[in-house]
Amino acid sequence: MLQETLKSNSICNSELHNEHLCYIKSQGFHLTNEQEYNTLVEDVRYMCNHCSRTARSADNLCVPVLL
């Protein structure tokens, strides 16, 4: 978990970083809000060029790349 938290804050300077998958996952959001988290990661269209997470919306990634 510590490694996850460090990775979540290493390069992103966005004011909306708290909406990025790396941040919300480091906070346990995927465990406490499983259904809502799943909607963010279903039907993926983007991948983060930093952590390789995938998401439906580019807004939920630090360095989004269209798949």
Secondary structure, DSSP 8 states (H G I E B T S, - for coil): -HHHHHHHTSS---TTGGGSHHHHHHTTHHHHSHHHHHHHHSS--EEETTT--EESSGGG-SSEEE-
